[in-house]
């Protein structure tokens, strides 16, 4: 690779498809656009990326010898990571991303397919504030065990975000992700996740959201009324209990639950589980509310074991939950 002249501002496609390129030189501080710069090369490490860079679309796509992602934390003007590390099948450690991004392109921007196909990736990086799309961001990251800790409030699209992340055991905290509209196939094929995040009121598309999530169990808190809801779930080994939080439409979720053998919905006194439990909820202000008749308006539990499967960020809000077995005195209906 030649020494790059100072003052150059763009490296778009500069070394793309140079399959025998293994080493890199210093990137000039003047560069702002690195789209497809190292696309399909054989580099195993990345030089320092200048703070001036705004575009890394497909920059490292299919760099199959790259093992560690670069430090991008200083890139305060970054607008897009579209396909940035797509197909980096040897990358184990993710890049360090900036605190925020100026995502202004919903179609070919944000973090669409950023890490798709990174089959060796172990953990996900923190998602920057300002990102709008996480569509297929981690799709096919089959060895990724940990999801991002939190989804920012700026995110709108999570279609197929974690599709086929078959080693992932946890889901991100989505309590503040109040702008998400589409969760089509978000957790499709995540066969090891045992709990689901809170689904906020903004979500309208949940087609295949938890399809083939065979280990999913416990409580799912929903605050939305999806208009697209084909195959939200599929077969599960353990029961799933849907509860409403806020303005979610009861009849919509009752219809969804009725499609599956192990998915249950409770929203009123006419809906009781096979075993009845009373629930004492301690709210943030210290007040307690108790349900002794199996009226599952806010929290549901079928057995004490499921208290460990609350959505991320939810258990801290609701405080202590006390479960009392009433099955001996309450007849199922």
Residue, then its C-alpha position, 0 to 999 in steps of 0.5 A: x500500500x502506498x503512502x497517502x498524500x496529506x490533504x486528500x479528503x476521500x478514499x472511496x473504493x481506494x483499495x477495494x477488492x485488492x485481495x492481496x493487500x495485508x498491510x495499511x499505511x497511516x490515513x491522513x487527518x484530512x480524510x472524511x469519506x472512506x466508503x469501500x476503502x478496504x472492501x474485500x482486502x486481506x488486512x488483519x488490523x486497522x490503522x487509526x481512523x481520523x476524527x474527520x471521517x463521516x462515512x465508513x459505509x462498507x469500509x471493511x466489508x468482507x475483510x475476513x482476516x480482521x480480528x479486532x475492530x478499530x477504535x472509532x470513539x473519536x469520530x464525532x462527525x460519523x453519520x453512517x456505518x452501513x455494511x461497515x464490517x459486513x462479513x468480517x468472519x474472523x472479527x472477535x472483538x467489536x469496534x469501540x463506537x462513538x457516543x453518538x452519530x448523526x444518522x440522517x439516512x434511513x435507507x443506506x445509513x445508520x447501522x444497517x447490516x453493520x456486523x451482519x455475518x460476523x460469525x466470530x463476534x462474541x459481544x456487541x458494542x454499545x449503540x451510539x445515540x442518534x442511530x435510526x436504523x439497526x436493520x440486520x445489524x447483527x444478523x448471522x452473528x451466530x457466536x455473539x453471546x451478549x446483546x447491546x446493553x440498551x437500545x437508544x431512543x433514536x432507533x426506528x427500525x430493528x428489522x432482523x436486528x438479531x436474526x439467527x443470533x443463536x448463541x445470544x442469551x440476553x436481550x437489550x433494554x428497550x425501555x427508552x426505545x420509544x421511537x421503534x416502529x418495526x420489529x419484524x424478525x428482530x429476534x428470529x432464530x434466537x434460540x437461547x434467549x429466555x426473556x424478552x424486552x419491553x415492547x413499546x407503544x410505537x411498535x406496529x410491525x411484529x411479524x416473526x419477531x420471536x419466531x423460533x425463539x424456542x427457549x423464550x419463557x416467562x413474562x413479556x410486557x407489551x405496550x403496543x398494538x401491532x398491525x402487522x403480527x404474522x407468526x410473532x411466536x412459534x413453538x416454545x418449550x416453556x410457557x410465555x405470558x403476555x401482560x399489558x402495560x399502557x394502551x395496548x389493545x387487549x383483543x389484539x393480544x388475546x388473538x395473538x396468544x390464541x394462535x399458540x399452544x404455550x402462549x397465554x394472555x391475561x388482562x381481566x378477571x375472566x382470564x385465569x391461568x391453570x394455577x392461580x397466584x396472587x401478586x404483590x407489586x411494590x412500586x417506585x413510590x413504595x406503595x403496594x398493590x395486591x391481586x388475590x383473585x388472579x386478576x392479571x391487569x399489570x403483572x402475571x406469574x404462573x410460578x416463582x421461577x418466572x420472576x427471573x424472566x422479567x424484561x431488561x430494565x423492568x424489574x428495577x422499576x417494579x421493585x419487589x414482586x411477591x408470589x403466593x400460591x393460591x392454586x389450592x383455593x382458586x379453581x381454574x376457569 
